[in-house]
Amino acid sequence: MSTETVTVDMEVTETVTYAFPVTVEVPVGVADDPDALNAYLAGHDELWLGQMPQFQREQGGTRFPPTCAIT
């Protein structure tokens, strides 16, 4: 089999999930509705991004829009 060397532009997409607890203040109507809370936190990352562990931020672990899981 004959081979040939080529140069190509590569694009790699990576999906990363990090789980960590945060404490934030949200509007009353948002607190008890998982869908509304997810949308609110996704649109207001300034409320929780500073609570993300430093190592994860340095590794570029955030992907937007973020999602949350209420536990």
C-alpha positions in Angstrom: 0.0 0.0 0.0 1.4 3.4 -1.0 1.2 6.2 1.4 1.4 10.0 1.2 2.0 12.6 3.9 -0.6 15.4 4.1 -1.2 18.4 6.3 -4.8 19.0 7.3 -6.7 21.4 9.6 -8.2 19.5 12.4 -11.1 20.5 14.7 -11.8 18.5 17.8 -14.9 19.1 19.9 -14.8 18.0 23.5 -17.7 17.7 26.0 -16.7 18.0 29.6 -18.9 17.8 32.7 -17.9 19.0 36.2 -20.1 18.6 39.2 -19.6 20.9 42.2 -21.8 22.5 44.8 -22.6 26.2 44.7 -24.7 28.6 46.8 -26.3 31.4 44.9 -29.2 33.8 45.3 -31.9 33.5 42.7 -35.4 35.0 42.2 -38.1 33.4 44.3 -40.0 32.0 41.3 -36.9 30.4 39.9 -35.8 28.4 43.0 -38.4 25.7 42.9 -38.5 25.2 39.1 -35.6 23.0 37.8 -36.1 24.3 34.2 -36.2 27.9 35.2 -33.3 27.5 37.6 -31.2 25.9 34.8 -32.0 28.7 32.4 -31.3 31.3 35.0 -27.9 29.9 36.1 -27.0 29.4 32.4 -27.7 33.1 31.7 -26.0 34.3 34.9 -22.7 32.5 35.1 -21.2 35.3 37.1 -23.2 34.1 40.1 -21.4 30.7 40.3 -18.4 30.7 38.0 -16.2 32.1 40.9 -17.2 29.0 43.0 -15.9 26.6 40.4 -12.7 24.9 41.7 -9.6 26.7 40.4 -8.1 23.6 38.8 -11.2 23.1 36.7 -11.3 26.7 35.5 -7.6 26.6 34.5 -8.2 23.4 32.5 -10.9 25.2 30.5 -13.6 22.9 31.9 -16.6 25.1 31.4 -18.7 24.6 28.3 -21.7 26.8 27.6 -24.6 26.9 28.0 -24.0 25.2 31.4 -26.7 22.9 32.9 -27.4 22.3 36.5 -28.8 19.3 38.4 -30.8 20.0 41.6 -29.9 17.6 44.3 
